[in-house]
Amino acid sequence: MPAIIQHAIDLAGITKASIMLELAKKGFANMEDYTRLLTTGERVIDMSNCSRDQLAAVQEIVVKDFKDRGGENVREVRRIKLKLYGKLGALVEMGREIGMFVEKKRSRSGAGAPARP
């Protein structure tokens, strides 16, 4: 690794542990942590109690305000879209790092390749 890259890594304090922690924030995020259940049974976005770690898993928030012209009554509507980072990629990366997945290497001759029916 070039010295300049190693210096930047050292300055930023990047370690395997810090990377695993960031992956865990994404991999173990649960949409229930960002919402609350109303007495009507409807689930609404409520991030008021989210921690900094939970917010690290949020990829996108889109807020759209518009008027609903359903009949005579016009009402203001706010639609919120909350998108979390993908769990699968983060979980697979963590699994690889801790040795849960062993990738089989295949030779060019095809040895080790699965048999064809």
Contacts in CASP RR format, 6 or more apart in sequence:
PFRMAT RR
TARGET T0000
AUTHOR 0000-0000-0000
METHOD contacts of the structure
MODEL  1
MPAIIQHAIDLAGITKASIMLELAKKGFANMEDYTRLLTTGERVIDMSNC
SRDQLAAVQEIVVKDFKDRGGENVREVRRIKLKLYGKLGALVEMGREIGM
FVEKKRSRSGAGAPARP
16 97 0 8 1.000
20 94 0 8 1.000
20 97 0 8 1.000
22 56 0 8 1.000
23 90 0 8 1.000
23 91 0 8 1.000
23 93 0 8 1.000
23 94 0 8 1.000
24 90 0 8 1.000
24 94 0 8 1.000
25 53 0 8 1.000
25 54 0 8 1.000
25 56 0 8 1.000
25 57 0 8 1.000
26 56 0 8 1.000
26 57 0 8 1.000
26 84 0 8 1.000
26 85 0 8 1.000
26 86 0 8 1.000
26 87 0 8 1.000
26 90 0 8 1.000
27 57 0 8 1.000
27 85 0 8 1.000
27 86 0 8 1.000
27 87 0 8 1.000
27 89 0 8 1.000
27 90 0 8 1.000
27 91 0 8 1.000
27 94 0 8 1.000
28 87 0 8 1.000
29 54 0 8 1.000
29 57 0 8 1.000
29 84 0 8 1.000
29 85 0 8 1.000
29 87 0 8 1.000
31 82 0 8 1.000
31 84 0 8 1.000
33 50 0 8 1.000
33 54 0 8 1.000
34 45 0 8 1.000
34 46 0 8 1.000
34 47 0 8 1.000
34 50 0 8 1.000
34 54 0 8 1.000
34 58 0 8 1.000
34 82 0 8 1.000
34 84 0 8 1.000
35 43 0 8 1.000
35 44 0 8 1.000
35 45 0 8 1.000
35 46 0 8 1.000
36 43 0 8 1.000
36 44 0 8 1.000
36 46 0 8 1.000
37 43 0 8 1.000
38 44 0 8 1.000
45 80 0 8 1.000
45 82 0 8 1.000
47 55 0 8 1.000
47 82 0 8 1.000
57 84 0 8 1.000
57 85 0 8 1.000
58 82 0 8 1.000
58 83 0 8 1.000
58 84 0 8 1.000
58 85 0 8 1.000
59 83 0 8 1.000
59 84 0 8 1.000
59 85 0 8 1.000
59 86 0 8 1.000
60 81 0 8 1.000
60 82 0 8 1.000
60 83 0 8 1.000
61 80 0 8 1.000
61 81 0 8 1.000
61 82 0 8 1.000
61 83 0 8 1.000
62 80 0 8 1.000
62 81 0 8 1.000
62 83 0 8 1.000
63 78 0 8 1.000
63 79 0 8 1.000
63 80 0 8 1.000
63 81 0 8 1.000
64 78 0 8 1.000
64 79 0 8 1.000
64 80 0 8 1.000
64 81 0 8 1.000
65 76 0 8 1.000
65 77 0 8 1.000
65 78 0 8 1.000
65 79 0 8 1.000
66 76 0 8 1.000
66 77 0 8 1.000
66 79 0 8 1.000
67 74 0 8 1.000
67 75 0 8 1.000
67 76 0 8 1.000
67 77 0 8 1.000
68 74 0 8 1.000
68 75 0 8 1.000
68 76 0 8 1.000
68 77 0 8 1.000
92 101 0 8 1.000
95 101 0 8 1.000
104 112 0 8 1.000
106 112 0 8 1.000
106 113 0 8 1.000
END
